Amino acid sequence: MMLSVKSYPMNGGEGQYSYAKTSSFYQQGDLDITRHSYPKKSPKKLDVKLLCSSSNSFNIADLGCSVGPNTLFGIQNIIQSIELTSQFQGLNVQFQVFFNDHTSNDFNTLFKSLPPGRTYFAAGVPGTFYGRLFPENSLHFVHSSYAIHWLSKVPEEVADKNSAAWNKGRVVHGGSKEVEKVFSCQYENCMEKFLRARAMEIVCGGFMALPSSLQYQMEQILQKARWLQLLILWVLA
């Protein structure tokens, strides 16, 4: 089911204060880690031959792509790693990449930034990743890094003056246990929706790569919902 939520995308365009101009510096270190993490981890576990047994198309989704260029660097790192694996397994794989973000995201700037010599087909998928975005069993590899820590909404209690969790208009919580509790509950609710949706969309044996900073929280949620069978590759230490 498609969800309708308020949209707060990153600054579009290519101006001085656009996301495309301001995001590269602080993310470059983690992108370097990603480049070294995928080759070490995924080739040993990713059976490309089995995943592409009915087709030579390998489907990748980057969730929360914004306008680039970081998403393009990340996707290139993933593809290079999978190419090594597929070549080792004697396969000639075609890559389809789906770039996802809010409907109001500046996809025009993103697609203008696509490298001309890329080795993949590209498509945009608008919508929130806290709901279903793709058909069942259609994705082989899902990646998300600098987006998944954003909640789908602000908990209603923190904006209610009559609530014990009222946050007095602050953007961050001020140490109140009540505020911390409602934010924690909202986070858990969002992450369970995220994981349930991906469990439906990723093929059996597929991968999902997420920041290792979320590993503890995610594993706690997965323990509560044991039917969720997801193989997660923790990167970006």
Order of alpha helices (4+ residues) and beta strands (2+ residues): alpha-alpha-alpha-beta-alpha-beta-alpha-beta-beta-alpha-beta-alpha-beta
